[in-house]
């Protein structure tokens, strides 16, 4: 059967890797060696291979590529590359199943998510994660704390051994990056009391509960070196989580957030000593005028490791439209140095996203990332815009649909009023009609005809 065949292929690939003692992308880059993953990324991004090797070696670009994710198409995250977006999927205790999550994954791949995070918190987590990895051609990330808590049942039952066993298992399955909240130290708990909204990160709140109830230090911080050993073994990148990210504008850029960020910079250096790739997670809810500072202080404190930001959301009152408040902040963040945007859907703060929410969230953030790339003059960014302009002026409606971020929606909106095939070559749309189309009038002027 196909399952047996895949199992055999996986076994021999893993055996080969074990015998070859495969290392991380950073390990090879620091030795000037070009891997097939680096070569692929350089070609896709349109940058020189030597430049890419140098950026990976210095930690400014990461290539999340777990050695056990067999069908992965390599991709890179870093300021010298095009801005990427991540889409979160995953179930909750109240909604969704494996089939629903795989349908969401299909949408993520169709509409261009660069990575996907499985944030499932209930049910058969192993089965859900394995299915997502098997069907995903992009890197898959997780927050291992969710499975750790499910195994422990209570935060007070969490042990270092349990943490490491869950991380090892997920790494074997093919997870390409872990979000761990290792920078949230026990010393920062008093800082949370100064906030309006406290802790809004699920991983951060669980870490806080552990430290407060057991009067102990953050276990992820204490066993960080052992976590690095697992990451180095499977080339799992670390996404150092912002457990103290601000969940409202009032708490933005406060002492708690910046204290954690400083520790994340220290952990970055420790990870690099083990050739482990790192990106830093960032806020959150941030006023528009504070976004540039947030991007620059991360570059300073975290040694220019790629910055992966949630939004940022520039308003707290966008309920039902938070994919828009997030995309506005995301454009500004990417322009000032963020390397990857974590999408936000219209369901943010309201409920578990469905397939439609995932689609619209991805498109909104693809637009945000692209707008920043155009403004920054990144290689290949604006060419598609020029092609769209040519298609519009030529009244090539099918080409316009094809070039858009969401071809299906573009076609649907056009066809609401003019569905017949004849209108796919018409020199007007339903907005202006045949007599008031500015493009047509301009063309007539070019021909020297009277309007």
Secondary structure, 3 states (H helix, E strand, C coil): CHHHHHHHHHHHHHHHHHHHCCCCHHHHHHCCCCCHHHHHHHHHHCCCHHHHHHHHHCCCEECCCCCCCCCCCCCCEECCCCCEEEEEECCCCCCCCHHHHHHHHHHHHHCCCCEEEECCCCCCHHHHHHHHHHHCCCEEEECCHHHHHHHHCCHHHCCHHHHHHHHHHHHHHCCCEEEECCCCCHHHHHHHCCCCCCCCCHHHHHHHHHHHHHCCCCHHHHCHHHHHHHHHHHCCEEEECCCCCCCCHHHCCCHHHHHHHHHHHHHHHHHHHCCCCEEEEECCECCHHHHHHHHHHHHHHCCCCEEEEECCECCCCCCCCHHHHHHHHHHHHHHCCCCEEECCCCCCCCCCCCHHHHHHHHHHHHHHHHHHHHHHCCCCCCHHHHHHHHHHHCCCHHHHHHHCCCHHHHHHHHHCCCCCHHHHCCCCCCCCCCCCCHHHHHHHHHCCCCC
